[in-house]
């Protein structure tokens, strides 16, 4: 590819093209862009708050953060005949609930201001960002919910850090 041809917010068109090319196959987004945009976020290109990348891309799941083990677990479960919905309990994933699905609740769940609230009020945006940031420790994070109109984005707690041996194994792979 040529430099400068990557679209802004590339996760969105790439997920859409994957869905067109492979109908019925789960679309799982990952990487820095999907990780940073898993909830409502400020977008520098458009100078406005945008909804979760899950809403725009229609990806089935986002694997966020260090996704090596998350992707392996997803692949194993799907290979074993599990649906993407049966993978929603994996640490380090985010997903959008359908309008009729039940939003999780309980002591291990935290709801942050909705997309509509953060869009309208900078203080609510800051509150949502602060609350999400507080839930980034894999040792005590809660599941985070952010409503987007009649739907909700659910972010499971992060995965535990990889042991040194596993990191060495992954980064010793001769990829380019």
C-alpha positions as CSV (number, residue, x, y, z in Angstrom):
1,X,0.0,0.0,0.0
2,X,0.9,3.6,-0.5
3,X,1.4,6.0,2.4
4,X,-1.6,8.3,3.1
5,X,-4.3,6.0,1.7
6,X,-5.4,4.6,5.1
7,X,-8.9,6.0,5.8
8,X,-9.5,8.0,9.0
9,X,-11.2,5.7,11.6
10,X,-10.1,2.7,9.6
11,X,-11.7,0.2,11.8
12,X,-15.1,1.2,10.6
13,X,-14.7,0.6,6.8
14,X,-12.4,-2.4,7.4
15,X,-15.1,-4.1,9.5
16,X,-17.8,-3.3,7.0
17,X,-15.6,-4.7,4.1
18,X,-14.9,-7.9,6.1
19,X,-18.7,-8.4,6.7
20,X,-19.4,-7.9,3.0
21,X,-16.6,-10.3,2.0
22,X,-17.5,-13.0,4.5
23,X,-21.2,-12.9,5.3
24,X,-22.1,-14.8,8.5
25,X,-18.5,-14.8,9.8
26,X,-18.0,-13.0,13.2
27,X,-16.2,-9.7,12.9
28,X,-13.8,-9.0,15.8
29,X,-12.0,-5.7,15.8
30,X,-8.8,-5.1,17.7
31,X,-5.7,-2.9,17.9
32,X,-5.0,0.6,19.1
33,X,-7.9,2.3,17.3
34,X,-10.6,-0.1,18.4
35,X,-9.2,-0.2,22.0
36,X,-9.2,3.6,22.3
37,X,-12.6,4.0,20.7
38,X,-14.5,1.2,22.5
39,X,-16.6,3.8,24.4
40,X,-17.9,7.2,23.4
41,X,-14.7,9.2,22.6
42,X,-13.4,12.5,21.3
43,X,-12.5,12.3,17.7
44,X,-9.8,14.8,16.6
45,X,-10.5,14.4,12.9
46,X,-14.1,15.6,13.2
47,X,-13.5,17.7,16.4
48,X,-16.5,16.1,18.1
49,X,-17.6,13.3,20.4
50,X,-18.3,10.1,18.5
51,X,-20.1,6.9,19.7
52,X,-18.3,3.6,20.4
53,X,-16.6,2.1,17.4
54,X,-18.9,-0.9,18.0
55,X,-21.9,1.3,16.9
56,X,-20.3,2.6,13.7
57,X,-18.4,-0.5,12.6
58,X,-21.0,-3.1,13.6
59,X,-18.2,-5.4,14.8
60,X,-19.4,-8.3,16.9
61,X,-16.7,-7.8,19.5
62,X,-13.7,-5.6,20.2
63,X,-10.7,-7.2,21.7
64,X,-9.0,-4.4,23.5
65,X,-5.6,-3.9,25.1
66,X,-3.0,-6.6,24.8
67,X,-5.2,-9.0,22.8
68,X,-2.9,-12.0,22.2
69,X,-4.6,-14.3,24.7
70,X,-8.0,-12.8,24.1
71,X,-7.9,-13.6,20.4
72,X,-6.6,-17.1,21.1
73,X,-9.5,-17.7,23.5
74,X,-12.0,-16.4,21.1
75,X,-10.6,-18.6,18.3
76,X,-10.7,-21.7,20.5
77,X,-14.3,-21.1,21.6
78,X,-15.5,-20.4,18.0
79,X,-13.6,-23.5,16.8
80,X,-15.4,-25.4,19.5
81,X,-18.8,-24.3,18.2
82,X,-19.5,-21.4,20.5
83,X,-21.3,-18.4,19.2
84,X,-19.8,-14.9,19.5
85,X,-22.5,-14.2,22.2
86,X,-21.1,-17.1,24.2
87,X,-17.7,-15.3,24.2
88,X,-18.9,-12.1,25.8
89,X,-17.6,-13.2,29.2
90,X,-14.0,-13.2,28.1
91,X,-11.9,-10.6,29.9
92,X,-10.7,-7.8,27.5
93,X,-13.6,-7.6,25.2
94,X,-16.3,-5.0,24.5
95,X,-19.6,-5.6,22.7
96,X,-22.9,-3.8,21.9
97,X,-26.1,-5.2,23.2
98,X,-29.1,-5.3,21.0
99,X,-32.1,-3.1,21.9
100,X,-34.0,-5.9,23.6
101,X,-31.0,-7.5,25.5
102,X,-30.8,-7.2,29.2
103,X,-28.1,-4.8,30.5
104,X,-25.9,-6.4,33.1
105,X,-26.2,-5.0,36.7
106,X,-24.9,-5.7,40.1
107,X,-22.0,-4.9,42.4
108,X,-19.4,-5.9,39.8
109,X,-20.9,-3.6,37.1
110,X,-20.5,0.2,36.8
111,X,-22.5,2.4,34.4
112,X,-20.9,5.5,33.1
113,X,-22.8,8.5,31.5
114,X,-24.4,7.6,28.2
115,X,-23.2,8.6,24.8
116,X,-26.0,11.2,24.6
117,X,-25.0,12.7,28.0
118,X,-21.3,12.9,27.1
119,X,-22.2,14.4,23.7
120,X,-24.2,17.2,25.4
121,X,-22.1,17.9,28.5
122,X,-18.3,18.2,28.8
123,X,-18.5,17.5,32.5
124,X,-20.3,14.2,31.8
125,X,-17.7,13.4,29.2
126,X,-14.9,13.9,31.8
127,X,-16.8,11.9,34.4
128,X,-17.3,9.0,31.9
129,X,-13.6,9.1,31.0
130,X,-12.5,9.2,34.6
131,X,-14.8,6.3,35.6
132,X,-13.6,4.2,32.7
133,X,-10.0,4.9,33.5
134,X,-10.6,3.8,37.1
135,X,-11.7,0.4,35.8
136,X,-8.5,-0.4,33.9
137,X,-6.8,-2.6,36.6
138,X,-7.1,-6.2,35.7
139,X,-7.0,-7.1,39.4
140,X,-10.1,-5.3,40.5
141,X,-11.9,-3.7,37.5
142,X,-15.7,-3.9,37.1
143,X,-17.6,-4.5,33.9
144,X,-18.4,-1.0,32.5
145,X,-21.7,-0.1,30.7
146,X,-22.3,2.9,28.5
147,X,-25.8,3.3,27.0
148,X,-26.1,4.5,23.4
149,X,-29.8,5.4,22.8
150,X,-31.7,2.1,23.3
151,X,-28.6,0.0,23.2
152,X,-25.6,-0.4,25.5
153,X,-21.9,-1.0,25.1
154,X,-20.5,-3.5,27.6
155,X,-16.7,-3.6,28.4
156,X,-15.5,-6.6,30.4
157,X,-12.6,-6.1,32.8
158,X,-9.1,-6.3,31.3
159,X,-7.2,-9.5,31.1
160,X,-4.5,-10.3,33.6
161,X,-1.0,-9.4,32.5
162,X,0.8,-12.1,30.6
163,X,3.6,-14.0,32.4
164,X,7.1,-13.2,31.3
165,X,7.5,-16.6,29.5
166,X,4.3,-16.0,27.5
167,X,5.4,-12.5,26.5
168,X,8.7,-13.9,25.4
169,X,7.0,-16.6,23.4
170,X,4.7,-14.1,21.6
171,X,7.4,-11.6,20.9
172,X,9.8,-14.3,19.8
173,X,7.6,-15.2,16.8
174,X,9.4,-14.2,13.6
175,X,6.7,-12.0,12.1
176,X,7.2,-8.8,10.1
